[in-house]
Amino acid sequence: MSDGPHRSLPMRRAWKKVAEQADNKNYKIPKLADMLSHALVEDFRKEVPVDVVRLVKEQFLGRGNDLFPDQKGHDLANIQRLVNGYPMAGTLLDCATQELRAGNLGPQGLADTVKVTLYERSLAARRDVEEHYRRHPESSQARAAKVRDRMTIALQNAPFEVAAQYALRNEAFPRQKGSQHGGLDEGPDI
């Protein structure tokens, strides 16, 4: 008998922790949302090359080519060669293209681009975790649905704006510290 379906999940360790917490009702949703944000920022840092982030930032924050707004879309097309083999970088590029076409420029456009990129990745990760739980021999359809539902609630509570800021700075998302109790009388968090 294994320790649970999350152990064999073919994803990074941070996502295995998210799946483990989503499977265990003793973990509160804010803690799960925190772990989910940590996993997303970790994915961004590992799957989006720094050069791609720099070039996308230049598109939103300007390089003085505001006289030729169509040039921004052309520049993004040239970045495409850098994202080959990096699915999350490709998603970032697609989101950046949409934001620029909508005229959402500047720091807010950049933040919205990264936020949507993280959100898209979170939806894909939720589907991957649910599918893994559905197929795992030690799991059931009801258990997979419970994990999916808890991850959905965590997504609704996740601080995507804050996670986007950490991703843009190429810094790890800080994990929430669990509360420590000094005696038996204090009991668990409720």
Secondary structure, 3 states (H helix, E strand, C coil): CCCCHHHHCCCCHHHHHHHHHHHCCCCCHHHHHHHHHHHHHHHHHHHCCHHHHHHHHHHHHCCCCCCCCHHHHHHHHHHHHHHCCCHHHHHHHHHHHHHHHCCCCHHHHHHHHHHHHHHHHHHHHHHHHHHHHHHCCCCCHHHHHHHHHHHHHHHHHCCHHHHHHHHHHCCCCCCCCCCCCCCHHHCCCC
